[in-house]
Amino acid sequence: MGSNLTFVIHNYTTIINIHMGNPYSKERRKMAERNKVELYLKDVFERECVYKIEREEVEFIQTGIETIVQRIANKVLDNDTLQESMKIKFAKYFKGKLIRSPINIFGVGSFYEETRNNFPDEFDFILTLFCCEGTFEEYKQFLLEASVFNTVADTFSQKVKELSELDKDALLYTAPDPKCARKLYFDKYLRQHGPATWLRFIYESKSKRKKEIDVDYVAALHITDRNVLNQIVNESCVLTEFAQETLSVGSCFCIGANFSLTQTEVHIMRNVLSEKHRQIYRILKYLINGHGDVEKLDNLGNFDKPYSSYMIKTVMIYHHFNCKTFDTVNFGPCILDVLGDLCRYKNTSEFPSLYKLDYRTKIRCDLCLLTFLRTLTDSLRSMQRLLGSSYDYERDKVKESISKKYLDTLGK
């Protein structure tokens, strides 16, 4: 395909059957003799977090989504009306040249961070329109006043609708082998939320099983000028290590009304965090939000805020750079440390941020899951102290995520 995306190779862990002759079972028994929490957390990861489909199937879904997304990007960027409209708008703010970005699609979000749980049913992309030669002050003024992204989003949405009606073959991906019955195709445009356009795709497996796959598509300007990037880092970054990694990545984006360092987040999660810390982050996402429970909670529109994946990731990044048990293979100490950190904050205004001006935490909201989070932390600590007793995952597991427990109290 024509995409310049970096291909993701996931760790496809499989659940291992335990029996007396298996050396892995001996290791698990030794672990159980020390405490139950390590055995439990490793089971949570293997049973609830890793993909339950073959690597070949994941690669098909990824390649299919990227192929179709690149086709859409090409159609959008080749639209002469849109190009002229953008150039006129950008010329009002930037005195330098407008340069087409050599790479126009960037994969971001949990799939490309290698932290997606259970099934690859959500993909996030940034569509870069131009690299604008401009000063830091010009970019800031542009972010304050420009409405170009609304124009782009509207034109993009219209173009996708046209493609779905007039060129359905462009939004269909099938396996190169005609004997393979898998296919992936565009289903519908859902809506615009913030600067993102939300699309729905359908994946159909060999057995005709259908699975919905959601794609978020965000239009952006690509900033590669080193002087501008230095000023953005100096003004925006709170965490020293995060600032250093942003400079090593060498670029960032303008999205909506903000500078976005999403590339840095992907880089840190994939290349800086240890494999253990990535797995711990995935375990925490499951224990706190299950498989989609936080989305149900968000849809209620309550003013109080649950723990988003982004909030958990933020605390996880802070933990990584301050971890005191980095050299151990055990999950328990790190998970309890991160949970302890999460339990320190009662509302979003107290919550740590990677950026000095973070739109996600401007509004003060109470953290509605705090009581449930403390209960989860206490449960894991109690499990850690259990020595020599029997262990059974189905019997001993936390039955619901804390988001689901909160939903239950609301009768939802």
N, C-alpha and C positions, 0 to 999 in steps of 0.2 A: 504494500500500500504506500501512498505518498506521504503519510504522516511522519513527522520528525520526532514523535514521542519516544521517550526512553521506555524500552520494554521492561515490564515488571516480572521478576521471577519470585514467586511466593514460596514460602516454606509449607509444603503440603504434608503436615503431620497427620498420621493415621492413628486411630485408636488401637492399642496393642492388647490382645487378649492375655490375661494373666493366668499362668499355670505354673506348677511347681518346677518345671524344667526350664523356664524362661529366666535368664539372668536379670532381666528387667524387673521381674516380680520380686527377686531378692532385694534389689535396690529399693523397691517400693515398701517392702516389709521393714527394711532398716529405717526408712523414712518414717513409717507409721510408728515405729518404736520410739522415735524422738518426739514427734508431734503429728497430729492429724492434719494440720492446716496445709502443710506442703503437699501431701497426697491429694487433698481436696482441691487446692488451687491448680495443680497440674491436671487434674481431671476436668475442672471447669474449662481450662484452655483447650484440652483435647476434644471434649464432648460438645462444648458450646461455642467455641470461637473459630476453630479452623474450618476451612471449606469442606463440605461433605460431598464434593463432586471431584471428578478426575481433573488432573492438571490440564489435559488436552481440552477439556470442556471450558475451563477458565480462560485458556488462551484463545479459544474460538470466540467467546463472548467479548474479551478485551479487543481482539483484532477487529471484530465486527463493529463494535461501538466506535472505535477509533477511525475505521474506514468511513463509516457513514458521517461521523462528526466532521471529518476532514472534507468530505464532499460538500457538506452544508457550508463550511467555512469558505471553501473555494467559490461557491455560488454567491455568498454574501459579499466577499471581498472583490469579486469580479463585477458587481453591480455598479454600473457607471453612475447612475443617479445618486446612489449612496456615497460613492467615492467623491463626487463633486460636492455634495452636501457637507461631508466631513472636512474636506480641504478648506472650504469657505469658513466653517466654524473654527477650525484649528488656527487658520491664518489670523484670526482676530486676537489670538492669545500668544502665538509663538512666531518669532521673527525668523527662526532658522528653518531648515528644510524639513519636509515630511518624507520619511523613508519607510518603505514597506518592510516590516519585520521579516527577516529571512525564515524564522520559525513562527508560524502564526497560531499554532495550537499547543497549549501546555496542559498536561494532566496534573490536577491537584486533588486535594481531598484524601479520604482514608484509603481508597484503593491504591493510589500512587504513593501514599505514605507506607503502604504494606501493613495497615492496621484495620482493614475491613474485616468484620466478623461474619461467619456463617455462610454467606453467599455474596458474590459480586453483583449486587443489584442496584448499586448507586455509583455514578461516575460524575466527576466535576471537571469542567474544562474552562480555560481562559482563552478567548479569541483575541489576539492582539491585532489592532488595526494599523498602527504606525509606531515607529520610533520618531518622536518629535525632538528636533534639536532646539532646546530651550534652557533657560536658566531656572534655578530653584524658585525664584520669585514668580516667574511666568507660570510654572506648574501650580504653585499655590493659588495664584489668582484664577487660573483655569478651573481648579477644583471648587473654588468658591462660587463661580458664576456659570460655568458651562452647563448646557443642557444637551450636549451632543449625544450622551449615552442613552437618553430617552429616545432620540431620533434613531439611533442604531438599533436599540431593542425593538422599537416598533417596526422598522424596516426588516430586521432579522426575522421577527415573528411572521410578518407577512410573507417573506421569502420561503420560510419553512412550510407555511400553509399552501403556498403555490406548488412547492415541490411535492408535497404529499398528494396534491390533486392532479398534477400534470406529469410528474416524472417519478412514479412509484418505484421503478427499477433502481433509481439512484439511492433510494432509502431502504434497499433490501440487500442483505449480505447472506450468502450461502457458502457452504464449505466447498473448497476447490475440488474435492473428490465427489463426483456425482452420486456415489454409493452412500455418502454420509447425508442423512436427512435433516441435519440441523439447519436452522435458519434464524436470522435476527432481522427485525424490520421495525421501521418507525410506526408508532401507533397513533399518537396525537400530541398536539400542543396543549399543555395544561394551563399554565398561566405565567405571568411575570411576577416575581417576588423580589423586591429590592432591585438591584442591578442585574439579576439573573433571569434567564429564560428557562422555564422548566418543561422538559420534554419527556414523553413516555415512549419506551420501546418495548417490544415483546421478543423474548427468546423462546424458541421452540426446539426442544431436545429431540434426540433420535426417537424417543418413545412418545413423541407428540405432547409431552408435558410442556405447559406454557408458564412462563415466569415474567412478571413485569420488571422492567429495568428503567430506573429514572436517571435522567441526565440533566445537570445544571450547566448552563452555557452563559458565560459572562464576557461582555465586550470590555476591552481595556487598551490603554496606551502602554507601550513597553518602554521603560526607562533604563538605558544602558550607560548614560553619561556618568563617569566616575565622580566628577565634582558634585553633580546633583545627588547622586547616591550617598556620598559622604555627608551632605547636609541633611538628607532625609534620615539617615542613621543617627546623626548627632541630635536631631530634634525629636525623633520618634522612639528610639529603642531604650527600654528600661534595663534589660538584662545585658551585661557586658558581653557574655558569650554569644547571645543572639545577635548583637551588633557585629561581632567579629565574623560570624557565619554569614550574615547578610553581605558583608563586603567580599567574602570569599565566593559567594554565589555570583555577585557582580551585576545584578539587575533587580528591578522590582517593577510594579505596575501602578498605574492610576486606574482605580475602579470606582465608579460612582463619584462620591465626594471625598474619597480617601486615597492615600498612598497605601498600597497593599504589599506586604512582604510574605505573601503566601508561598512563593518559591522557597524562601528560607525555611518555612515550616516543613515543607516536604523534604527538603535536604536534611534537616535536623532529624526528623523522624526516621528517614530511610538510612542515612549514612553516619549519623552522629550517635544517636541512641543505641545502646547495646541491644542485642537480640532479646536478652532477658527483660529489659525495660520496655521494649515494644510489646512483648507478650503480656507483661504486667498491665500496661495501658489497655490492652484488649480485654483482659480479665476484668479490670475495673469498669470498663464500658458495659460489659455484660451484667456484672453484679449490680450496677447502679441503674442502667437503662434497659437491660434485657435486649430483645430483638424488636426494636421499634416502639417500646413503651413510652419513651420520652417524646416521640412525635405525637402520640395520642394526648399526652399531657399538654404539649405546646398548643395543640388544636383547640383545647378548651378555652384558651384566651385569658387564663387567670393572670392577675397582675404579678403574683409571686412567681419566682423563677426556679425551674428545676436545674439540675447540673447537665449542661450540654456537653457533647463530646469535646468541643473546643475548650471549655472550662477545665475539664479533666486533663486534657492535653497540656494546657498551660501549666498546671501544677506538676504534671509529670516531667515537663522540660526543666522546671526549676529543681525538681528532685534529682534529675539525672546529673545536673552540674554540681549538686551538693551531696550526692549519695555517699553514705559512710560504709555501705556493705557491697561496694561495687564488684569486688572480686569473688563473692560467694555465688553459688548457683541457686540458693534458696529464694523463693518468691516472697515468703511471709514477711520478713523484715521490711522490704521495700513497700509492699502493699499496705502494711500497717502504718508506715511512715507517711505515705501519700494520703491515706484515709485520715490520719491525724492532722495533716495539713489542711485537708478539705474541711474538716470539722471545726477549724479555728474561725471560719468566716460565717457571719450571720446574714450578710446581705452583699449585693453585688458591688457596692461602693467600697467595701473592705477587700474585695477579692483581688488577688494579684493579676497583673497584666504584663504582657510582653511589650506593650506600647504605652507611651505617655498619654496619648490621646486615643483611647480605644472606644469606638462607637458602641461596642457590645456592653460596656459597663457604665455608660453615661448616666442612665436612669437608675436610681436606687430602688432595688427590689429585694424583698426578703427571700431567702433561699428556703423554699417550702419543704425540701426533703431532708433538712438538717437533722431532725429527730430520728428519722429512719436511717440516716447515714451513721449516726452514733450507735444505733442498735446493731447495725451490720458490723461495725468496727468491734464492738464488744463481743459479738458472736464469734468472730474470727480469732480474737484474743483468747476467748474461752477454749476454742478448738485447739489453739496452739498449746494450751496447757494440758491437754488430755494425753496422757502417756499410757501406752500398752493396751488400750481398749480397742475393741473391734471397730472396723470402718467399712461403711457401705455408702457409695456415692448417692444412690437413689434415696436411701433412708436419711442421710445426713445433710444433703444439699439444702441450700437456701431455696425455697420453693418458688419465690417470685422476686423480680428485681425490686429495688426500693421505689422506683417510679410506679410500678404496678401496685405495690402495697398502698401507696398514696392515692392512686386512682380508685382502689377498692374503698378507701375511707370516704371518698366523694360519691360512691355509688356508681362509678362509671365503668 
